[in-house]
Amino acid sequence: MRPPIPPISPRKSQYGIDPSLVKKRVSELPGMTSVLLKELFPDLPEVIYPSERGIAAVRRATEEALKKVDMSMIKPEHSVNILASHHGFTLLGGEPYAEMLKTLKDVIQARTGCKNIRLRAGVGLRFRETEEYIKRYGLDKHFEGKAIGVAPIDEGIPIKTEIGTLYGIKKIYDADWIVHAHNSDVREVHFHRQVDRAVKPFGMSYARIETRSTYHQNLGPRAANFTARAIFDSPFVQSKFAFASFLTVTPNGIVGVDADNDLYALNDRITILGCRYYGKMMMLFGEIDECIAALDFPCPVVYVFSAGVIYANFAGANTDLYDLDMPLPAYTWYTEAFYGKNGKPLLGEIPSLNPAIKMCVHNYAWTGYPSAFFSEHIPTVVVGYEQAELFNRDPQNLNYMKHAVVAETTEAAMEFAYRVTGTRKVLIFDGAIGGINVSEPLAEFLLKKAPEVNERVESELLPKWLRQRGVDLLELKKCTA
Amino acid sequence: MKVVNLLALVDREKCRGCKTCERVCPVLAIKVVDRKAVVDAEKCRGCAACEQRCPYYAISMVKREEPVVVSVEVSAVDYTKVEELCRRAKLHPEQIICYCTATRAEEVAAAILQGASSPEDISLRTGVRTGCKVECIQPILRLLEVAGIKPEPPKGGWQWYGRTPTVWEIPDEVKKKYARRGFYFDEDIKLLDRVATAPLQERSDS
């Protein structure tokens, strides 16, 4: 068995405990190993990062992708907002996304002569998160002081769409042109269901609370993504949209940069990537019959990830998140909303959270996302009183510790989990790059199951998923070739 | 229902009276007086919106010595009316509308029936919209609307701007235009209707 892969280090942030308090990583415990994703799915693409070429590979790929983009609409006297989102900074340590943003600025300036180029970085529910990243990656300096974080409670702007008025963040749109700088990592499949993934920030990190509430409360689990499309297609946004540049990501790393003036063409390409490669990982994780889920990553509870699959999606891996015929995943905010006062779903058809998760060991994860639903329905052990106290001080998580218990050390938490659950299978959500950190019994299990999952996705599920999203199967064949 | 255990504290040295805090507070608990922000401790619901948006980092959140419980007693109003209001807004009375505080539609409806007439008032009474501050504005506006109340956003504030479309209001031509792109409008309408009309698990007046 291979040694574990070094996990992503703890980060200093107002949303997590001080890194010095993370004394032990779960992957350091006895019995842990790693599996390379290429061992599971040999058809995963080759990555440009991490590689021996380092971060320069991302700069080169960005420059190359931008060669086919038309920037003639940007004149030297214009202003440009490069729009970023927090999530990109959580991928592979954050440097690749930051490098793409810096390269975008440099190339736009060199090609158009425009110097008034700003960075506007949107957030999820942690309003200062991108402020932290802007400092960490030197983006304030690179953008000559014109880099700011924006939040959904900042001043808004009404946007007329074909379904009615929605609202964006004013500072996102306060330039002549906008450049949409994002990534293809799937992350919240339970919300977006890989429908218009490329467009989503227009209804989320670039949007005001009214719009985000529309997505999560007004439209329904499979119609919600239309919020973003409605905004993006509006005459107002179209009058400002210049082009998009995406880090293309698969579960094993950064595979390139894709840029286009046509966001929907780019969307189709990343839909194929998302369904094919992340789909396989999710279906494989869905095969796990029993395990302890260990959270160990600088991100809120739901977003810690393993092989590109976030904990929130593993909690729903007992269902096929990509199958749009299935209305409600086991976890999404619509599902959470539909639990009545006796703690059971209001409709019989609502699936329970993944019963394979016998216990969750929360070794290290951040606040800043309402997570009590997880500790309420999955037995959860939080490591360290400081971490428990941090959750008790988070307005979004005042109920999280009502349902969780505290262990003083990682070792004690895992011993407790082994004893109570009786399983030795452990899946660690620590952002390990290129592989997954797991316990030896789970490694054996996954290696055995992967070939069958690969075959099922390729022959049966992928064509169905793409058909449901109106993505041309010919594109898939070109991709395969 | 929310247990409010935090309170905003202003550092008067750092505060420059820019009013950002005043514009984002969901319960109007902070005001700039003589160029300095002042917190109304009774009204503050500990949501940290002001602390998170202050451009000068002049606000911190401190633990209250005594946490304050804010809630509306649903059983104090006629539950038939609560249920009717929720169902007309196409919400199940037991449906959670604030994921951070686990506040259900019935509590917001009860607050309205007890006289709450704006999102700010509802947040003050129930604690809803004082967690993430983002996701629950629309069901609040929908419940107010079916109660015949048309609140005005706070003048000069950024608290909220307006009610937005629901899936029941999506025009047919839009549905038809995008039917093949993975948007399941009609199917989601059926699902949400089934939820809204599902039987109660537990009546709050029983």
Interface residues (C-beta under 8 A of the other chain):
Chain A: L125 F127 R128 A151 P152 I153 D154 E155 G156 P158 E162 I163 G164 T165 L166 Y167 R193 V195 D196 R208 I209 E210 T211 R212 S213 T214 H216 Q217 N218 L219 G220 P221 R222 A223 N225 F226 R229 L324 P327 L328 W333 E336 A337 F338 Y339 G340 K341 N342 K344 L346 L347 Y369 P370 A372 F373 N392 R393 P395 Q396 N397 L398 N399 Q468 R469 G470
Chain B: K2 V3 N5 L6 R23 V24 G46 C47 A48 A49 Q52 R53 M61 K63 H92 E94 Q95 I96 I97 Y99 C100 T101 A102 R104 T130 G131 C132 K133 V134 E135 C136 I137 Q138 P139 R142 W158 Q159 W160 Y161 G162 R163 T164 P165 T166 V167 E169 I170 P171 V174 Y178 R180 R181 G182 F183 Y184 F185 E187 D188 I189 L191 L192 R194 V195 A198 L200 Q201 E202
